[in-house]
Amino acid sequence: MYLLDSDVIAALRQSEPHRAVLNWVADVPPNRLYISAISIGEIQAGIEATRAEDRLKAQELEEWLLRLRCAYGVLAADAATFREWARLLHERPDLPAGDVIIAATAAVHRLTVATGDVESFERFGVPAINPFEPQP
């Protein structure tokens, strides 16, 4: 099972989505794909920034976010996740907290992170796959 990193989610939203990512997502049953609540928050922050400039675009993004939430399981950052986050952050305090929460979520739920930045997650011992590269 897989936890989609924010870069993979963003690639699905582009006007011309990344072909390898689309193929990879199409090959994985939807019930094996998850997103982190932190990714939902990151997307919502982007929507709010957009809303100040373009209310119609923000509404379109809100509708897309709702479809995204319905399409994939959303994993909350619970106590076990935050305990793992603290352990991982202690090892690498220089990394963005959001990335560390995604790594912690994957570790707690024994998921592989789907990301274009495999090395960032593997340094924590979290398995990762790069769907931006064609899969064998």
SULHU-V414511 format. One record per backbone hydrogen bond with DSSP energy under -0.5 kcal/mol. CO is the residue of the C=O (numbers start at 1). NH is the residue of the N-H. E is the energy in kcal/mol with one decimal. If there is no record, write none. Layout:
co=CO nh=NH e=E
co=CO nh=NH e=E
This chain:
co=1 nh=112 e=-2.4
co=2 nh=4 e=-0.5
co=2 nh=34 e=-2.2
co=3 nh=114 e=-2.6
co=4 nh=36 e=-0.5
co=5 nh=8 e=-0.8
co=5 nh=9 e=-1.9
co=6 nh=10 e=-2.7
co=7 nh=11 e=-1.7
co=8 nh=12 e=-1.3
co=9 nh=13 e=-0.8
co=10 nh=13 e=-0.9
co=10 nh=14 e=-1.0
co=11 nh=18 e=-0.7
co=14 nh=17 e=-0.6
co=18 nh=22 e=-2.5
co=19 nh=23 e=-2.6
co=20 nh=24 e=-2.4
co=21 nh=25 e=-2.9
co=22 nh=26 e=-2.3
co=23 nh=27 e=-1.4
co=24 nh=28 e=-0.7
co=25 nh=28 e=-0.9
co=27 nh=29 e=-0.5
co=29 nh=32 e=-2.5
co=30 nh=33 e=-1.7
co=32 nh=2 e=-3.1
co=33 nh=73 e=-1.4
co=34 nh=4 e=-3.3
co=35 nh=75 e=-2.9
co=36 nh=39 e=-0.7
co=36 nh=40 e=-1.5
co=37 nh=41 e=-2.2
co=38 nh=42 e=-2.4
co=39 nh=43 e=-2.5
co=40 nh=44 e=-2.7
co=41 nh=45 e=-2.4
co=42 nh=46 e=-1.7
co=43 nh=47 e=-2.2
co=44 nh=48 e=-2.5
co=45 nh=49 e=-1.9
co=46 nh=50 e=-2.0
co=47 nh=51 e=-2.5
co=48 nh=52 e=-1.0
co=50 nh=53 e=-1.5
co=50 nh=54 e=-3.2
co=54 nh=58 e=-2.2
co=55 nh=59 e=-2.2
co=56 nh=60 e=-2.2
co=57 nh=61 e=-2.4
co=58 nh=62 e=-2.4
co=59 nh=63 e=-2.2
co=60 nh=64 e=-2.1
co=61 nh=65 e=-2.8
co=62 nh=66 e=-2.1
co=63 nh=67 e=-2.1
co=64 nh=68 e=-2.6
co=65 nh=69 e=-2.6
co=66 nh=70 e=-1.7
co=67 nh=71 e=-1.9
co=68 nh=72 e=-1.8
co=73 nh=35 e=-2.8
co=73 nh=75 e=-0.5
co=74 nh=76 e=-0.6
co=75 nh=37 e=-2.4
co=76 nh=78 e=-1.2
co=78 nh=82 e=-2.6
co=79 nh=83 e=-2.2
co=80 nh=84 e=-2.0
co=81 nh=85 e=-2.7
co=82 nh=86 e=-2.2
co=83 nh=87 e=-1.8
co=84 nh=88 e=-2.7
co=85 nh=89 e=-3.1
co=86 nh=90 e=-1.9
co=87 nh=91 e=-1.2
co=88 nh=92 e=-1.6
co=92 nh=95 e=-1.7
co=96 nh=100 e=-1.8
co=97 nh=101 e=-2.2
co=98 nh=102 e=-2.1
co=99 nh=103 e=-2.4
co=100 nh=104 e=-2.6
co=101 nh=105 e=-2.8
co=102 nh=106 e=-2.4
co=103 nh=107 e=-2.5
co=104 nh=108 e=-2.7
co=105 nh=109 e=-2.1
co=106 nh=110 e=-0.6
co=106 nh=111 e=-2.7
co=107 nh=110 e=-0.7
co=112 nh=3 e=-2.5
co=113 nh=115 e=-0.7
co=113 nh=129 e=-2.6
co=114 nh=5 e=-2.7
co=117 nh=120 e=-0.8
co=117 nh=121 e=-0.8
co=118 nh=121 e=-0.9
co=118 nh=122 e=-2.4
co=119 nh=123 e=-1.8
co=121 nh=124 e=-1.3
co=121 nh=126 e=-1.9
co=122 nh=125 e=-1.9
co=125 nh=127 e=-0.5
co=127 nh=113 e=-2.6
co=129 nh=115 e=-2.5
co=129 nh=131 e=-0.8
co=130 nh=133 e=-1.4
